[in-house]
């Protein structure tokens, strides 16, 4: 499937499908406008001509499978680090090694009514993106130039780690209330895309 990254000047406006999808494959049954969530790519349900996923869908599907291992009570997040179409590492969010899982003892953030996207230090879990980077470090895997596929947008802490790990591209599916993370990744030269279906 062919899609295009939204140009910078179009990131804040609502855009029709025909502007970013080749006209010969334009929506056949719907002519609705598609909100691009501020950045990223758009996939129209009628655009697909085959059930074979493109490479980004393929690795995002894997990230969703990885997320099933999550022990977080709020968000099941999975991440896959990929380089040259080869998986380097995976990670999901959950408590550090040898510590009790939130599934077993409850969520401190829920107990204290801490809003999502704030006060990250008050969380028992290591984020999925962090765990993917940590696995690479543990096993001596070079992440420079890799792509991160994640079920959710990275937070600001993960964004800074991704920058220093040399990640060149981040593709995610679900939003997260932390716009600062997007800003720092773009400023650092990381290509940020969101892949979702209407």
N, C-alpha and C positions, 0 to 999 in steps of 0.2 A: 504494500500500500504506500502511495506517495503522499506525503504531507510536507508542509513547509513551516519553518519557524516564523513566527510573527515578527515583522520588522519593529524596531524600537518605537517608531512614530505611531504604530497602530496598537500599542500595548494597553492603552487606557480607554479605547473606544469599543463599542459593540460593533461587530463585523459580520457581514453576511458570509455564508459558506463559499459563495462563488468567488470571493476575493482571494482565497487562499487554497482552493482546490481546483485543479485543472478543469477547464470547462467541459471537456469531454467526459469527465467522471463526476460532474456536478450532481447535487441532490436531484433525484428523479421524482420523488413523491412529496417532499417537503420543501418549501421555500422560506422557512423560518430563519430568523437571524439567530446566530449562535454567540453567546457571551464567551469570550476567551479568557476570563478569569484574570485579566490584567497582563498575561504573558502566555507563551506556550503555543500549543497546536490544537487544532480542532479536528475531530473525526466525526463525520456524519454517518448515521446508521445506513444510509443508502449508498454511501461511497464505496464500501467494501464490496468487492466482486468475488471474493473467495474467503473461506474460513481459515486459511493459513495466516497466522499472525505475522506482522512485520517484526523486525528485530527488537524494537522497543516494547511492543506488546508481549513478545516472547519472554523477555527478561522481567518485565513487570508482573507477568503471571507467576514467574518463579518467586518473586518477592512476596506475592500474596500467599504462596504456599509456605514460605519461610515464616511469615507472620503468624501462621497457625500455631507455632511453637511458643509464641509470646505468653508471658505470665502476668502481663499488665491487665488491670481490671478496667482501665479507661479506653486505651487504644491498642489494637493489635497491629504492630508495625513490623514490617519485614524489609530487609535491605540486601541487595546483591551488588557486589563490586565486580565490574567486567572490564576486560582489556582485550582488544582485538577479537571480540566476540567469544572470549573464553572467560568463564567464571573464575575469579580469583578467590573470593570469600563470600560468606553470607553472614547476616546477623539479625537478631530479633531483640525486642526490648524485654528486659527482665532483670531481676536482682543479680548482683555480682555472684561469682562462684562461692559456694559454701555458706550463702546467706539464705534465709527463708524467703520464699516467694510471696508476693502480694496476694496471689491466689489463696495462700494458706493463712496469712496473718492480716489481710486487709490492706487498704490503700490509705496512706497517711494524707495524701492530697485530698481524697474524698472526705476523710474525717475532719479536715480543717477547711473545707470548702475553698480550696485553692483553684483559681480559674486556669483552664488549659492555656498554655503558652506563656505562663508567668512563673516566677520563683522556681526555676528548674532545679536549684540546689536542694529543694525540699521534695525530693523524689528518690525512692529507693532503687529505681531501675537505672540500668545503663541503656541508653538509646540504641536502637537497631543499627544506625549508621556508625555509632561509636564502636559497637561490638564488631562490625564488619572491618573497621580499621584496626581494631585491637587484634583480631584474628590474623590479619595480614602481618602485623608486627611480630606476633608470637611465632609465626611460621616463616619469617624472612621473605615475605612477598612484597615486591615493589608495586606501589599503588600509583606512582607518578604517571599521569596521562590516562588514568582509568575513568570509567563512567560509573556513577552510582545510580542504580534503579531502586526506588523506594516507594512503598505504598503510600507514604505521607510526605508532605513537604518537610525538609529538615528545619529544626529550630536554630536559633542563633548560635548556641554552643556547638552543635553538630556542624553548622556552616563553617565556623572558624576552623574546626578540625579538618573538614573536607578541603578547605583552602590549603592548609599546611601539609596535607597528605598528597597534594598534587593532583587532586581530582579535576578533570577538565570539563566534565559534563554531569549534570544531575537531571534525571527524569523521574517525576513522581506523579501519583494519581490523585491523592486526596489533599485538600488544603489544610493548613494549620495556622492558627492566629498569631503569626510572628513575621510581619512584613520586613523587619530589620534583617532577618536571615536572607531573604531574597536580595535585598539591597547590597549586602556585603559580598554575596557570591558573585553578583553581576559586576560589582566594582572590582573584584579580584580577577575577573576574566573567565569565570566559570559560565559555561553555557547552561541556562536553566530552561527546562521545558516541562510542561504539564501535559499528560496524556489522559484524556478522559472521554467518555461517551455521553451524549445528551441523555 
